Each structure stands twice: as structure tokens, then as C-alpha cells.
Amino acid sequence: MTPDFEHPPERRGTDSVKWDLKPHTPDGRSILPMWVADMDFPIPDVVQSALRERISHPVFGYSYLSAAHQEAFVAWQRRRNSWEIDREWLVYAPGVMPAVRAAIRTFTEPGDEVIMQPPVYNPFFCAIRDSGRVVVENPLVAVNHSYQMDLEHLEAQISDRTRMLILCSPHNPVGRVWTPDELIALAELCGRHNLTIVCDEIHGDLIREGHSFTPLASISPEISSRTITCAAPTKTFNIAGLASSFAIVEDPRKREALAATIERLGLDLPNTLSLTAATAAYSNGAEWLDALLEYLNATYDWFEREFATRFPRLGLCSIQGTYLAWIDFRELMESVGADDTAVQQALLDVGGLWLSEGSWFGTAGQGFQRMNLACPRDVIRDGLDRLEIALGALS
Ligand SMILES: Cc1ncc(COP(=O)(O)O)c(C=O)c1O
């Protein structure tokens, strides 16, 4: 049966971060949330059935990572990305951010420098700073509403305290799917300076038609040996509330060290229902994902046309992956003399539209807003109407 992406269930009242945290404007109108990166679509039937079946057994004692669970992920990578990994390489973590945090603690010392390329997912900044490491920023460079890495600037930033680079691939929030050439050039640079690469591939299954995703570590054994890949079923299958993830670490010494940190932090025990959901999703969720990607592809095509017609004073970055639209307000802000706070206030209080504020992704994100497109097109249309109302208050 084709999944119905047009009529998702009501999410209000489910303790949803997206829908329940801020339901109303100050004067009591409903707020449409298009910010946090989860989808409004129901999960695949096969995942829901697997969960139902597991719940029908009335004991929920400790669970371990079964071979079936690991094999489901290994087979997924083989089928979707032609990436041959060994299940021995997998290290469980209860989420990508716990794995990233553990990797920072394992492969760097307090005071060491970690490079990131903002605008980028904000918790990376916190993970580095919270552990007493130093953030080094190599901002992405925007060219014609698409972003590139500035490798010359990156290399110039490296000092004898630089130990690690965190790559977001595909990149949240700018929606880039890095090409093999871009990945190889970056990895060669990291190789020259002996940097460990933490590669966050949580959005790696959400690729727009016409683009192709390459897991960084699949490119060569040399790259794989310096890379900690973080992958998860949570974005792909909309099961972020059933948190789970795998770090893929080919180098045995690095793997043991990372696993030891995860254990020391008390993060090694998997949640029973998360395992059930992830195993079912990786084993039987491909058809649902293909249907989802088809729906999202049509959304992107429609959204880009609609956006260009209705908002000529805003810029829209090309969407290659993720499901997140990165919108440039800078020209408009300059022409009306508005700052980020004024834009956010107009969006929320006047338009009743909650987007992710660009500055959350670092100073490189100032003047931007991120819009989550993983919802029915009618809801996006409502979002665009609200955006228009908000802009009316700014001009
Ligand atoms: C790039 C990126 N990494 C990690 C996460 C969070 O992952 P987890 O919930 O598994 O910690 C997100 C969630 O939006 C994300 O966009």
C-alpha cells in the first residue's frame, strides 16, 4: 500500500517538541511549527507492526545488540550506498550526538582544537565547548545560493593543537550533498594534518533526485581508517523519539577506545523498542523510504517554483538533501532595516510561523531561517501564507 503523506495524524498533545512546546502566539492564534528536524509523516507500517508485536510481549528487561540488528544495518549500507562494512565495526550509541560527544572525548584532549564548518548544527558547538575543547570555524562559502567548503582557509586554520574535524554530510542546514571530489579533497587535507574526522551522516538517506550520497569512509581504506562515521535510522524513518545510532569505526584501536568511552559514560545500553524499530526499518523500510523520497522530490520542485514567484526578495538555497530549506533574508533585512530579532518576532508573533533561526547555526547563519519541508504540501502552503503575512509586518 502506498503510504499517505498527505494526511498525517494530529501531533498536538503527544508531548511533541515541535508541536506542543509553543502552540500559540501571544494573542492566542495557533503557531505553525516548521523548525525542528522531524517529519510529520507516520512511520512505515512495517515498523509500527514490529513495535506492536514487541509490545504485546509483557516483559521489557535489558536488551543487547543482536546480530540481526547489526546485519540489518550492514545490509542497508550495502544496498543503498554500496558500502561494505563489517558488523564488527559498529559501535552502538543512543543517538548521534552522544556518539559525537564521546568521539570528541576519546580522540582529543582538553584545549585541543576541533574544526567545524558553519552554518552547522548547533549542538556540535556545545559538544566541543562543554568538553573544554576549542571550536575552530571554517565557514562555508555561499556561491549563487549554494555552499562550498573553503579548503584553503581550512588548511590555514590548522595549528599544532588541531586534532579533529566534524563534517556534516549531507550538511544541515544548507542542504548540500557533498560530491566524491569534495569529500576526497577534504579527507586528503585531513590526512596531511593527521586529523580524525567525525562524519555525521544522519541525513544520508534523505537525498534529492539528481544527487548521490557517498559515505565518506566508503571512499578508501585510508579515509576509513581516520573516520568515525555516525549514522542513525532516526531522521530517515522519523523515529527520533526512539533514539538509537551506530558509529562505524573500521580502525580496531579507535573502535575500542570509542566503545570504552561510551561505556564509561553509561551510554552503552540500548533501549528495547529503539532496537525493534531500527531493525524493522532497516530490514523492511526501503519501499516506504522510496515513496517518501518521491513525495519530497515533488515537494521540492513545487516549493522552489512557488517560493521564487511569491518571495522575490528572499533567497532560497538549492536543496540537495535533508528536507530542510535554508532561506536567505539578508537582502530584505537590509532594505527594511530589520535585524534577526525583528524577523523572528514578525515570523512568530505576527505570522504565527516557527522556523529555526539561522543564528542558532553560528554567526555564519545570521540573516537566514531554516524551514522544515517534511510535511504535507498543504501545510507548507499555510507556512508560506504565514511567511507573507510576517513579511508584510516588516516592510
Ligand atoms: C546533523 C545532525 N546531527 C545529529 C542530530 C541529532 O541526532 P541524535 O538525535 O541522534 O542525537 C541532528 C538532529 O537534527 C542533526 O541534524
The ligand as an ORCA input file, in Angstrom:
! r2SCAN-3c Opt
* xyz 0 1
  C      23.231     16.881     11.677
  C      22.536     16.319     12.872
  N      23.221     15.530     13.718
  C      22.626     14.997     14.805
  C      21.307     15.239     15.093
  C      20.704     14.663     16.347
  O      20.912     13.311     16.372
  P      20.501     12.428     17.656
  O      19.084     12.813     17.985
  O      20.651     11.038     17.190
  O      21.461     12.801     18.740
  C      20.554     16.059     14.228
  C      19.147     16.348     14.524
  O      18.538     17.239     13.971
  C      21.188     16.597     13.092
  O      20.533     17.375     12.226
*
